[in-house]
Amino acid sequence: MILSATHTYLSEVGRPELMTRYDDISYAVTGGIATITIERPDVYNAFTRDTILELNEAARTAEADDNVYAVVLTGSGAGFCSGADTTDMPNWDTQSPEEYGAFLWLIQQFVWKLRTMATPSVAAVNGPAIGAGCDFALACDLRVVGEGGVMREGFVNVGLVPGDGGAWLLPRLVGESKAREYLLTGRDITPGDAVDIGLAVELADDALEAAGELAAEIRDKPATAVQHTNRLIDPQRSFDEYCREAAAFQWECVVDPEHTEAVAAFNDNREPEYDRPTED
């Protein structure tokens, strides 16, 4: 994997934007929002092993950056991510189960990072999200779909199981019965269906633009409260565990200057002004 130089330039809105370009993806931060874009449009952003390595690095970079308040994941061109690039796959007949598991683990790590990081993530599903690409969208905290944003857990169609997280994620997002329908039939989740079943926030003419607006809305809230709230949303946690963790998180919010400013702004009937070291 070769990483080219990082450079800063003025974005279309006149603010500095930080862009890091890899071979298969790009990573741009502007206005406190990190946008990760898979850049393989000729294959609807199907990924290779190198792509996954780059996605993992970009997700870790976003999570570690205190000046990133939200993440948007999308694909270039007409696709979000069409899954693994089969032309790049090794001949598994000559590989061991351990070698196959190591490759799958790389994909699972990206899904897990999206799922667990405190920084909220929004998938801009601008085009087909198939197989592992669907799992990438499901792993984000929120999803916005475009007219072409079909999602499909199509593993059974090619004689595979959802090895990247789909059979774990989808039931938690839409319920067990609906998840079984899509997982066991390999049917498309159309953009309209995604909104109807609560999988997507909205169906937008421009998924990336709408996802950016949603990310900006989240960014403009008190950051500590947003991240701790995101941590608390965990269907696996018992109510007792939730209450104990919520008490600790609430105290951190109470002593946070952004909480003080938010309350003062509410009382003064004005917009809050947070003291953040962003690039604006």
N, C-alpha and C positions, 0 to 999 in steps of 0.2 A: 504494500500500500504506500503510495507516494502522496505526501501532503504538500500542496503548493503554498506559496506565501500567503499570509493573512494580510488584508489591506482594508483600509477605511476609506469611504467615499460618501458623498452626499446622496441620500435617497431622494425619491421623487417628492417627498414632502419637505425637503430641505434640511433634514436632520441627519447627523452622521450615522452610518450603518456599518457594522462590522461583519465582514464576509470571510468565511473560511471555505475554500473549495478543495474538495477531495477528488478522487477519480470518479466515483460513482454517485456522490451526493454533494449537496452544498449546505452550509450552515451559516445562517445570517441572523444577527441580533440587531434589532432596531426598536427604539422606544420601550425597552425592557421585555421584548417578546423575541424568543428564539424560534426561527423557522428552519426546520429540517426538511429538505426536499430530496427525494430520490431522483437522480438525474440519468435515467436510462429510458428515455421516451420511445425509442425505436422498438423496445420489447415490452411496452406498457409497464416499465419500471420493475420488471422481474429482477430478482437479486441473485448475485453470486456470493461466494464465501467472502470475497473482499468487500462487497457492499455491506454485508452484515457486520463485518469488523468495523467499518466506518460508521454505521448506524449506532453501534454500541459506544464508540468513542464520542460521537456527537451527543448522545443522550447523557453520558457521564459528564461531558463538558457543561451542558445546560444545567444539570442538577447541581454542579459545584459552583456555578456562577451566582453570586449573591445579587447581581444586577439583572438577572433573568427572573421574571415574575410569572411567565406562562410560556408554554411551548406549543407550536403548531407543527404537525407532521403532515406532509402532503407528497404528491408525485408531480413530475413535470409532464407537460403534454396532455394527452387524453387519458392517461391512466393514473391510478393511485399506486397500486402495486399488484401485479398479476401472479405473485408467488415466486417460487424458485425458478431460475433460468435452467431448464432441463438440458440445454446444450452445454452447460458448464459443469454439470454434475459428474462426479467420478463414476466409474463402473463398479457399482456396489457388489457385483458378483465376485469381485476380487478383494473386497474390503471385509474387515471384521465387524462384529456388532459394536465393539468399542470405538472403532473409527467412525462408524455411522452415528453412534451416540454423541461423539465429540462434536460432529458437525451440527447435529440437531441442538445440542446444548448452546451453541453460539446464538442460534435463532431464539431459543427460549430465554436466554439472558436479556436480549433486547425487549422481548415481550414483558418479562418480569420487571425490567427497569421502568418501562412506561407505566406499568400497573402500580408500582410501589413508590415511585418518587413523589415527594411532597409537592413539588412544583406542578401545578395543574397542566394537563396536556389536552389539546384539541386536535382531532383528526379532521382534516379538510379532504373529504372523500370526493375528489373531483372526477374520478373515473373508476373503472372496475377495481375492486379489492377482492382478490381471489386467494383461497387457501391461506397460506401464511400471511399474505397481504391483508386478508380479512382479519386475521388475528391481530395484526398491527393496529388496525382501526379499533377493534374491540378493546385492546389493552389501554387505549387512551381514555382519559376521564370523560370526555365528551366528543360527540361526532356531529359534523355538519356534512350533508350530502348534496351533491349537484345532480343534475338531471341524468348524467351518465354514471352516477355513483352506485352501481350495483355491487352488493357484497355477497359472497358465496363461500360457504364452508364446503367446498366440493371434494373433499378428500375421498369420500366413499365412491365417488364417480370414477376414481382411478385406483381403487383398491387399497386405500390407505386410511389411517386414523388421523384425527387432528392432533398431530404431535407437538404443535407449537403453543397450545393453550386454549384452542377454540372450544373444546368440550367442557372446559372448566369455566371459561369466561362467559359464554353465551347464556347458560342457564341463570347465571347471577344477574344478567342484564335484562332478560326478557321472560324469565320463568322456565321451569323445566319442560313443560309440555311443548311450548312454542320452540324452544331450543332443539328438542328431539326432532321436531318436524323438519327443521332446516339441516340438522346434522345428519339425520338418517336418510334423507332423500337427496341431499346435495342441491336442493332448490335455491334459486336466486332470492336474495332479500332485496326487493326493488327499493328505490329511493322512497317511494310513497309508503311502502310497507314499513320501512325503517322508522319513519316518523310516526306512523300509526301505532306501532308496538312499543314506542318509547326508546328505540335504540339510537335514534338520531334526534338532535335538538330541532333541526329545521331542514327543509329542502330549499336550496338557494340557487339562483341563477349562476352565481359565482361562489363556489364553495370556499375557495381560499379567502376571498374578501370577507365573506360572512364569518368564517372561522377566525380571521384576524380581528374582526369587530368583537366577537365573543371573548377572545383572549384579552383584548384591550379592556373590556368591561371587568374581567377578573383582575387584571393587572392593577386597576385603579382602586381596588379595595385594599384595606390594611393587610400587608403581606403576611405577617405572622399569623393573623386570624385565618387567612385563606389556606396557608400551608397546613396549619394544625387541623382545620376543618377537613381538609382533604385526607389527612392521616386518620381521622376519626371514622371516616366512611369505610367500614370494613364489616361485611356481613358475617365474617367468621368470628368476630369478637363477641364475647358474652356481654350482657348489659352491665354486670358488675365490673368487668374489665374496662368497659367504655366509661363508666362513671368515674373510676379512679383516674384514668388517663385524661378525661375531659377536665377534671378538677385541676390537674397539673397544667394542662394547656391553657385553661382559662386564666390561671394566675399569671402565666407568661404574657398573655394578652393584656391583662389589667395593668401591668407595669410597662407595657410597650408604648412609646411615645406616639405611635400612629393611632392607638386607641384613644389617647388623650386628645389628639387633634381631631379625630373623627367625631367625638362627643362635642367638642367645642364648636366644630363646624355645624353640627346638627342644631345646637342651641342658638347659634348665630344665623341660622338659615342661609348658609353659604356652602360652597364646595370645599372639601378639605384640601389642604396643601401639605403633602408629605415631603419630608426632607430626604430625598433619595439620590444617591450618586449614580444617576443614569447618564447615558451619553447625550441626552437632549441638551 
